Structure formats: C-alpha cells, structure tokens
C-alpha cells in the first residue's frame, strides 16, 4: 500500500472522531485567552494519542511533539482555538451553549483538524523528521501568537517550516487554495477618542457635537484606503465599535470609535495612516472637537515562503487532485499566524467549507456555518504537507 493510500485510510479512520470533536468545541466556545475547557479537551486527546505534551508558554493553548523513526526536518503545524463574542442564530444540534459567544470564524474546524493530524501522525508508519503541533490561543485578539513567541515557544520548539490552514465559507468543500508571497493583509487596530463640548439635546448643533463627529468619521473611513490595492484586491478601513452618550436628550462630551486598518505593504500603511490623520484634522475643524488616535495592536501581513508554498500545493494536489487546488488572490482579512511566518519559512492556506445549499453566511456573522467535510480535507492536506516537508 503506497503512502497516498495509507494516508487516506488513516484520514478515513480519524474523521468520525474529528467531526465529533468539532461539534463539541463548537458547542462550548471560549473567547481569547479564556480557552480553558478547549485546552483541556486538546491536551486530553493528545495524551490519549501518545504525543508528548509540552508546557505551554501561555495559560491556554497547547503544544505537543512527536519524533519520527527516520531523520528529517522539523515541522510545526499551527491552529488557532478561540471563538468570537457573537450570538449564534442557527439552530444546529451542536449550536453554541454559551450566550453571546460562538465559533463564528471556524477555529473549531482548525482545532479538530489539527487533532486529526495528531491522530494520523501517531498511527503513521516510518515517519521522517519531527513534528510540533501548536494550538494557539487568542488569534481573534491578534495577541496569542506574539504571546507564545515572546515567551520562547520557537526557542524551545525550533522548526524548519511552519504550516497551517484556515477554513473559508467562500469556497466549496473539497477545494484548497493558497498564494505565494503576501496572502493576507496587515491589520492595525485603531482607537479614536473624540472630545467635545456636549450639552442639551434640544440645543444641539454641529459645533462640539461628538455624536455627529463620530458618525461622520465612521462613514468616511473608507476614504483612507481609496485606490490602495494588491492585485486588484482593495485595502480596507472600517469601524467595528462606536460608543457615545448615556441619555436621549444629552449630547455627550466624549465618543469612542474602534476600528481596523488593513493594508498589504509598508507603503500602503504609511499612505493610509497619513490620510487618516488628515481626515481626523478635518473632523476636528468641522465639528470643533478634538480627536485622539491610538494604535492598540495589530499583526503583520501573512507572507508565504515560495518554496514551502510549492511543497504544500504539491502535497495538496497529490491527495486531493489537481482540479481541487487553486491559486488564490490576496485577502484583506488578517491572521496572526504571520508572527510565525515572519520567523520561520511557511505556508498558510485556505480550505473550502461552504454549505452545499449556499447558506454558510459570512465569517464573524451570527449565521456563519461550515460543512463538516472541511475538517477531513484540512487534516489530510496538513498531514501530507507535514510529512513531505519533513522528508525534504
């Protein structure tokens, strides 16, 4: 039995457990750096499979290692484990049991798939190289990868290549896509505090009115990135939080806007930042308010190493078939897997998971849903890619 047939058999064997784990994780979502139950589920499964579970540098998250029988390279496979503060709307049998929290971006799929990789590699014969599985907390807050790295995870678990994947509701189940070079945008988290005179609602005008000021600012953030794109994919700047006021007849003195800026290059970031400064100056003049901008966090662009990318795509074509592997355009979404890819050559790819009836919804939306079949596809490509990279 050749390696391809053997790997398919191991995936088929592991799939029911992967799907069961995915449903359990989906029903019990946890927010960034609070993934305690999730961590326990991961560790228990890794120990059951015979992996060596190493101490995690963060309170949540998990790391496990396995050494093959033959010499080879060191491969790190990463998945994120946190959920989002979103109320699930779908009436799934395994819908979220936590009010206001759901896996609205597919990290339950990623975690279950990496546990499937653990199952496959634990039962594979004559493995080359060595493997580190890294279950990262707090991707959604864009702080988990940096926290692990700053605490020395790559020093204690050095790697020659890093791989990982993200499910997408924008592609059919069974398809895999990636891109060499810049694949996902850099994310910059923005906070704008606006201070004004405030006063009685019956006498409110534009001057000193922070409600009008923050409303105009939110509606014009798209101007900051107008004309900025990579391969016809536009950069983005948008608001996610607006806070102002405590009563319907009082114009408050302060307002708050939180948003994000997504760019692909350093030049675009500099250009957009200058435009944002000019926009804030205009808002200040128009409404006689004061705007204070602070950058509260972010993560670099996801940049795939061309050599590792070619290896992963070759592995995907071998196990899925040429027609199911795509070259994708860049995406304005971001992921802090970039922190690992900035330090170790790697590849981050996308796995289709759209429901067949077209009702998957949008990532980060309350109606988001993914086909269970994506779990096995992701585990298959990760397993094959890890073995091939370890053999190289």
C-alpha positions as CSV (number, residue, x, y, z in Angstrom):
1,X,0.0,0.0,0.0
2,X,1.6,3.3,-1.1
3,X,1.8,6.4,1.1
4,X,-1.2,8.1,-0.5
5,X,-3.5,5.1,0.0
6,X,-2.2,4.6,3.6
7,X,-2.7,8.3,4.4
8,X,-6.3,8.2,3.1
9,X,-7.0,5.2,5.2
10,X,-5.7,7.0,8.3
11,X,-7.8,10.1,7.5
12,X,-10.9,8.0,7.0
13,X,-10.3,6.3,10.3
14,X,-9.9,9.6,12.1
15,X,-12.7,11.5,10.5
16,X,-15.6,10.5,12.8
17,X,-13.7,11.5,15.9
18,X,-12.6,14.7,14.3
19,X,-16.2,15.7,13.5
20,X,-17.3,14.7,17.0
21,X,-14.6,16.9,18.5
22,X,-15.5,19.8,16.1
23,X,-19.2,19.6,17.3
24,X,-18.1,19.5,21.0
25,X,-15.8,22.5,20.5
26,X,-18.5,24.4,18.6
27,X,-21.0,23.8,21.4
28,X,-18.5,25.1,24.0
29,X,-16.8,28.2,22.5
30,X,-14.4,30.3,24.6
31,X,-13.0,33.8,24.0
32,X,-9.4,34.8,23.6
33,X,-7.1,33.8,26.4
34,X,-10.1,32.1,28.2
35,X,-10.0,28.8,26.3
36,X,-9.6,26.7,29.4
37,X,-12.1,23.9,28.5
38,X,-10.8,23.9,24.9
39,X,-7.3,23.5,26.2
40,X,-8.3,20.6,28.4
41,X,-10.0,18.8,25.5
42,X,-7.0,19.2,23.3
43,X,-4.5,18.0,25.9
44,X,-6.6,15.0,26.8
45,X,-6.8,13.9,23.2
46,X,-3.1,14.4,22.6
47,X,-2.2,12.4,25.6
48,X,-4.7,9.7,24.5
49,X,-2.9,9.5,21.2
50,X,0.6,9.2,22.8
51,X,2.0,12.6,21.9
52,X,4.4,14.3,24.3
53,X,2.5,17.3,25.7
54,X,4.9,20.1,26.5
55,X,4.3,23.0,28.8
56,X,2.5,25.9,27.0
57,X,4.1,29.4,27.5
58,X,0.5,30.8,27.7
59,X,-2.1,29.9,30.2
60,X,-4.3,28.5,27.5
61,X,-3.2,26.7,24.3
62,X,-1.3,23.5,23.9
63,X,1.9,22.2,22.4
64,X,2.8,18.5,21.6
65,X,5.7,16.9,19.9
66,X,6.4,13.6,18.1
67,X,9.7,12.3,16.7
68,X,9.7,10.1,13.6
69,X,11.8,7.0,13.1
70,X,13.9,8.4,10.3
71,X,16.0,11.6,10.1
72,X,14.3,14.6,8.6
73,X,13.3,18.2,9.0
74,X,11.4,19.8,11.9
75,X,7.8,20.9,11.0
76,X,5.5,23.0,13.2
77,X,1.7,22.8,12.4
78,X,-0.4,25.5,13.9
79,X,-4.1,26.0,14.6
80,X,-6.0,28.7,16.5
81,X,-8.6,27.8,19.1
82,X,-10.5,30.9,20.2
83,X,-14.1,32.0,19.4
84,X,-15.8,35.4,19.0
85,X,-18.3,37.5,21.0
86,X,-21.1,36.7,18.6
87,X,-24.6,35.3,19.4
88,X,-25.2,32.2,17.2
89,X,-28.5,32.4,15.3
90,X,-28.6,28.9,13.7
91,X,-30.4,26.1,15.4
92,X,-27.7,23.5,15.0
93,X,-27.8,20.3,17.0
94,X,-24.4,21.4,18.3
95,X,-25.1,25.1,18.5
96,X,-23.2,27.2,21.0
97,X,-24.3,26.7,24.6
98,X,-22.6,29.9,25.7
99,X,-24.7,33.0,25.4
100,X,-23.0,35.7,23.2
101,X,-20.1,33.5,22.2
102,X,-19.7,31.3,19.1
103,X,-17.2,29.9,16.7
104,X,-18.0,32.4,14.0
105,X,-14.8,32.0,12.1
106,X,-14.1,28.3,12.0
107,X,-11.5,27.8,14.7
108,X,-13.4,24.8,15.9
109,X,-12.7,23.3,12.5
110,X,-9.0,24.2,12.7
111,X,-8.6,22.7,16.2
112,X,-10.4,19.5,15.3
113,X,-8.4,19.1,12.1
114,X,-5.1,19.5,13.9
115,X,-6.2,16.9,16.4
116,X,-6.9,14.8,13.3
117,X,-3.3,15.4,12.2
118,X,-2.2,14.2,15.7
119,X,-4.2,11.0,15.1
120,X,-2.8,10.4,11.6
121,X,0.8,11.0,12.6
122,X,0.5,8.9,15.7
123,X,-0.6,5.9,13.6
124,X,1.6,6.5,10.5
125,X,4.5,4.2,9.9
126,X,8.1,5.1,9.4
127,X,7.8,8.8,9.8
128,X,10.7,11.1,8.9
129,X,11.7,14.2,10.9
130,X,9.9,15.6,13.9
131,X,6.7,17.4,14.5
132,X,5.3,20.1,16.8
133,X,1.6,20.7,17.0
134,X,0.8,24.2,18.3
135,X,-2.7,25.1,19.4
136,X,-2.6,28.9,19.7
137,X,-5.0,30.9,21.8
138,X,-6.3,34.4,21.1
139,X,-6.0,34.8,17.3
140,X,-9.1,36.9,17.2
141,X,-7.5,39.4,19.6
142,X,-4.3,39.3,17.5
143,X,-2.2,38.7,20.6
144,X,-1.9,34.9,21.0
145,X,0.9,34.3,18.5
146,X,3.0,37.1,19.9
147,X,2.5,36.0,23.5
148,X,3.7,32.5,22.7
149,X,6.7,33.6,20.6
150,X,7.7,36.3,23.2
151,X,7.6,33.5,25.8
152,X,10.1,31.4,23.8
153,X,8.0,28.8,22.1
154,X,10.1,28.8,18.9
155,X,13.3,28.6,21.0
156,X,12.1,25.6,22.9
157,X,10.5,24.1,19.7
158,X,12.6,25.2,16.7
159,X,11.2,24.4,13.3
160,X,12.4,24.4,9.7
161,X,8.9,25.0,8.3
162,X,5.5,26.2,9.6
163,X,2.2,25.3,8.1
164,X,-1.4,25.9,8.9
165,X,-4.8,26.4,7.3
166,X,-8.0,28.5,7.6
167,X,-11.4,27.3,6.6
168,X,-13.4,29.6,4.3
169,X,-17.1,29.9,3.6
170,X,-16.3,31.5,0.2
171,X,-15.2,28.2,-1.4
172,X,-16.9,24.9,-1.9
173,X,-15.9,22.0,0.4
174,X,-13.1,19.9,-1.0
175,X,-11.1,22.8,-2.5
176,X,-7.8,24.2,-1.2
177,X,-6.2,27.5,-2.2
178,X,-3.1,29.5,-1.4
179,X,-0.8,32.1,-2.7
180,X,3.0,32.6,-2.6
181,X,4.1,35.9,-1.1
182,X,1.7,38.3,0.5
183,X,-1.5,36.3,1.1
184,X,-3.3,38.2,3.8
185,X,-3.2,41.8,4.9
186,X,-1.5,43.5,7.8
187,X,-4.0,44.5,10.5
188,X,-3.7,47.7,12.5
189,X,-6.2,48.2,15.4
190,X,-7.4,51.7,15.8
191,X,-8.9,53.7,18.6
192,X,-10.2,57.3,18.2
193,X,-11.3,59.2,21.2
194,X,-13.3,62.3,20.4
195,X,-13.9,65.1,22.9
196,X,-16.4,68.0,22.5
197,X,-18.4,70.5,24.5
198,X,-21.6,68.5,24.7
199,X,-24.9,69.9,26.2
200,X,-28.6,69.7,26.0
201,X,-30.2,67.7,23.2
202,X,-32.7,70.4,22.5
203,X,-30.0,72.9,21.6
204,X,-27.6,70.6,19.8
205,X,-25.8,71.8,16.7
206,X,-22.8,70.7,14.9
207,X,-20.3,72.6,17.0
208,X,-18.8,70.5,19.8
209,X,-21.1,67.6,18.9
210,X,-19.2,64.3,19.2
211,X,-22.1,62.2,18.1
212,X,-22.2,63.9,14.7
213,X,-18.4,63.9,14.6
214,X,-18.0,60.1,15.3
215,X,-20.8,59.4,12.8
216,X,-19.1,61.2,10.0
217,X,-15.8,59.7,10.8
218,X,-17.2,56.2,10.7
219,X,-18.9,56.8,7.4
220,X,-15.7,58.2,5.8
221,X,-13.1,55.7,6.9
222,X,-13.2,54.0,3.5
223,X,-11.6,57.2,2.1
224,X,-8.4,56.3,4.0
225,X,-7.6,53.4,1.7
226,X,-9.2,54.6,-1.6
227,X,-7.2,53.4,-4.5
228,X,-4.9,51.2,-2.4
229,X,-4.9,47.6,-3.6
230,X,-2.7,44.5,-4.2
231,X,-3.5,42.6,-7.4
232,X,-6.9,44.3,-7.6
233,X,-7.8,43.4,-4.0
234,X,-8.6,46.6,-2.1
235,X,-7.2,47.5,1.3
236,X,-9.9,48.2,4.0
237,X,-10.6,50.5,6.9
238,X,-13.7,50.3,8.9
239,X,-15.3,50.8,12.3
240,X,-16.4,48.0,14.5
241,X,-17.4,49.8,17.7
242,X,-18.9,53.2,18.3
243,X,-19.7,54.4,21.8
244,X,-21.3,57.7,22.8
245,X,-23.9,59.0,25.2
246,X,-25.9,57.9,28.1
247,X,-29.3,59.6,27.6
248,X,-31.5,60.5,24.6
249,X,-31.6,64.2,25.4
250,X,-28.0,64.8,26.3
251,X,-25.2,65.4,23.8
252,X,-22.2,63.7,25.4
253,X,-18.7,65.2,25.8
254,X,-16.9,62.1,24.6
255,X,-17.3,59.5,21.9
256,X,-15.2,56.4,21.0
257,X,-14.6,54.7,17.7
258,X,-12.7,51.4,17.4
259,X,-11.8,50.1,14.0
260,X,-9.2,48.3,11.9
261,X,-7.0,49.3,9.0
262,X,-6.0,46.5,6.6
263,X,-3.1,47.1,4.2
264,X,-0.7,44.8,2.2
265,X,2.5,46.8,2.1
266,X,4.5,49.2,4.3
267,X,4.0,51.9,1.7
268,X,0.2,51.4,1.8
269,X,0.2,51.6,5.6
270,X,2.2,54.8,5.6
271,X,-0.1,56.3,3.0
272,X,-3.3,55.3,4.8
273,X,-2.0,56.5,8.1
274,X,-1.3,59.9,6.7
275,X,-4.8,60.1,5.1
276,X,-6.4,59.1,8.4
277,X,-4.5,61.9,10.1
278,X,-5.8,64.3,7.6
279,X,-9.4,63.0,8.0
280,X,-9.2,63.5,11.8
281,X,-8.0,67.0,11.3
282,X,-11.0,67.7,9.0
283,X,-13.4,66.2,11.6
284,X,-11.9,68.4,14.3
285,X,-12.3,71.6,12.2
286,X,-15.8,70.7,11.0
287,X,-17.3,69.9,14.5
288,X,-15.0,71.9,16.8
289,X,-13.9,68.7,18.6
290,X,-10.6,67.1,19.5
291,X,-9.7,63.7,18.1
292,X,-7.0,61.5,19.7
293,X,-5.8,58.5,17.7
294,X,-4.0,55.5,19.2
295,X,-2.9,52.2,17.7
296,X,-4.0,49.5,20.1
297,X,-2.5,46.4,18.4
298,X,-2.2,44.6,15.1
299,X,-0.4,41.9,13.2
300,X,1.9,41.8,10.2
301,X,0.8,40.6,6.7
302,X,0.7,36.9,6.1
303,X,3.6,36.1,3.7
304,X,4.0,32.6,2.4
305,X,7.5,31.4,1.6
306,X,7.6,30.4,-2.1
307,X,9.5,27.1,-1.5
308,X,7.2,25.9,1.3
309,X,4.2,27.1,-0.7
310,X,5.2,25.0,-3.7
311,X,5.7,21.9,-1.4
312,X,2.3,22.3,0.3
313,X,0.5,22.8,-3.0
314,X,2.2,19.7,-4.5
315,X,1.1,17.7,-1.4
316,X,-2.5,19.0,-1.8
317,X,-2.6,18.2,-5.5
318,X,-1.4,14.7,-4.7
319,X,-4.0,13.9,-2.1
320,X,-7.0,15.9,-3.5
321,X,-6.4,16.0,-7.2
322,X,-5.2,18.8,-9.5
323,X,-8.7,20.3,-10.1
324,X,-9.2,20.9,-6.4
325,X,-6.2,23.1,-5.7
326,X,-6.3,26.8,-6.6
327,X,-4.1,29.8,-6.7
328,X,-5.9,32.5,-4.7
329,X,-5.8,36.3,-4.8
330,X,-4.7,38.0,-1.6
331,X,-7.4,38.7,1.0
332,X,-7.9,41.8,3.2
333,X,-8.5,39.6,6.2
334,X,-5.6,39.1,8.6
335,X,-4.3,36.3,10.8
336,X,-1.5,36.4,13.4
337,X,-0.1,33.2,12.1
338,X,2.0,35.9,10.3
339,X,4.1,36.2,13.5
340,X,5.3,32.6,13.0
341,X,5.8,33.0,9.2
342,X,7.9,36.1,9.8
343,X,10.3,34.0,11.8
344,X,10.1,30.6,10.1
345,X,9.5,29.8,6.4
346,X,6.0,28.6,6.0
347,X,2.7,28.4,4.2
348,X,-0.9,29.3,5.3
349,X,-3.6,28.0,3.0
350,X,-7.4,28.1,2.8
351,X,-9.8,25.2,2.8
352,X,-13.3,25.4,1.3
353,X,-16.1,24.7,3.7
354,X,-19.2,26.3,2.2
355,X,-22.5,24.6,2.8
356,X,-23.9,23.0,-0.4
357,X,-27.1,25.0,-0.2
358,X,-25.2,28.3,-0.2
359,X,-26.3,29.4,3.3
360,X,-22.9,29.4,5.0
361,X,-23.1,33.1,5.9
362,X,-20.2,35.5,6.4
363,X,-17.2,34.9,8.7
364,X,-17.8,36.7,12.0
365,X,-21.5,36.7,11.4
366,X,-24.2,35.1,13.6
367,X,-25.3,32.8,10.8
368,X,-21.9,31.5,9.9
369,X,-21.7,27.8,9.3
370,X,-19.2,25.4,7.8
371,X,-19.6,21.9,6.2
372,X,-18.1,19.2,8.5
373,X,-16.4,17.8,5.4
374,X,-13.8,20.6,5.6
375,X,-12.3,19.1,8.7
376,X,-11.1,16.0,7.0
377,X,-9.8,17.9,4.0
378,X,-7.8,20.2,6.2
379,X,-6.4,17.4,8.2
380,X,-5.5,15.5,5.0
381,X,-3.6,18.4,3.5
382,X,-1.8,19.3,6.7
383,X,-0.8,15.7,7.3
384,X,0.5,15.1,3.8
385,X,2.3,18.5,3.8
386,X,3.9,17.9,7.1
387,X,5.3,14.5,6.1
388,X,6.5,15.8,2.8
389,X,8.2,18.8,4.3
390,X,9.8,16.7,7.0
391,X,11.2,14.4,4.2
392,X,12.6,17.3,2.1
